[in-house]
Amino acid sequence: MGLLDSLKAKLGPAKDKVSDLAQQHGDKIDQGLDKAAKVVDEKTKGKYSDKIQSGTGKAKEAIDRIGHKDDGTPGTGGAPGTGGTPGSGGAPGTGGTPGSDGTPPPPPPAA
C-alpha cells in the first residue's frame, strides 16, 4: 500500500463528514456566503460586484457538489436558489432558469 492509498484511506471518513455537513447546512452556508458577499461589496463600494457575484456563485456550486445535491452534470439546473450549475443558462442563485435574472430567454435554435 502506497503513501497516497494510505492518505486516501485516512481522509475518506473526513470527506464523508464534510459531505454530510454540507448537505445538512447548505442553506445556512448559502446565507453566510450571501451575507459575506454583501459586506465585501459594500466595503469596496460596488467596484468588484461582478467578481464578488461570480465567486459567490462558484462557492455555492462547490457546496452543492460537496453535499451531492445534484449529480454534478453540466447543464442541470440544480436545486432552486442554489446557484445552478455551469451551462444551465441562468444567473447564479436563480436555480438555472433562463430569463429569471430579468433578461429575456435566448431564441430557439434555427431549424
N, C-alpha and C positions, 0 to 999 in steps of 0.2 A: 504494500500500500504506500503510495507516494505522498509527498507533503500536501499537494493540492487535494487529494482524496481525503486526507485526514482533516484538513480545514473545512472542506465541504460537509463532512460528517458532523463536525462540531457546530457549524453555522446553520445547519438545517433547522433545528428547533427554534433558533432566534428568528429565522426568516418566517417560520410559521406563526410565531408570536406577533411579529410586526404585521403580518398579513391580517391576522385576527383583529388586532387593534385598529388597523386602517379600515377594516370592514365595519367594526362596531362604532367607531367615532369619526367616520368620514365626513359627516355633516358638520361636526364641531371643527374639524380641521379646515374644511372649506370656509367656514365662517371666520376662522382665525386668519386664513390667508387673505380673505377679502378685507378684513379689518386692518391687517398689516399693510396691504397694498394701498388702502385709502390714506393711512397715516403717511406713508412714504410719498405718495402722490401730493399730499398737502404740503409736506416739508419741502418738496422740490418744485412747488408752485406749478404743477402740471407739465413741467418741462419734459419729463420722461414718461408721460401717461401711456403711450403706446407700448413702450418696452415693459413697463410695470404690468400692464394688462396681459401682454404676451407671456411674461414669466409666470404670472399667477395662473393663467390657463394651463401652461405646461406643468406646473406643480400640481394642479388639480387632476390633470390626466395621469400623472405619475401615481398619485394617491389611489386613483381608481384602478390602475393596473396592479398596484400592490395589493389592494383589497379584493381583486378579482371581480369587480363589479361588472365588467364586460370581458369578452374573450380577447381583447387587445387587437382585434382585426381592424385595420384601417378602413374607414368608410362607415363604420357603425356609429350610431348616434349616442350610445352610452345612456345612462340614466338621466332624465331631465334635470337640468341645473348642475350637472357635474362637469361641464366643460366640453362634452362631446369628445370625439377623437379625430385625429387628422383625417382629412378627406371627407368629413361629414357635411361640409358646406355651411355650417353655422358659425357664429361667433362664439368664443369661449364663454361658457356659462349659460348658453342658450339651449343646451341639450342637442345641438346639431340640427336644428330645424332651419332650413333655408328661409330667409326673409324675416326671421324673428328678431333680428337686430335693427329692424327698421328699413332695410334695403329690400328692393323687390327681388323675388327669386329669379334665378337665371332662366333664360328662354329654353324651351325644349330643344333637343338636338334636331338638326335638319334630317329629313328622311332620305 
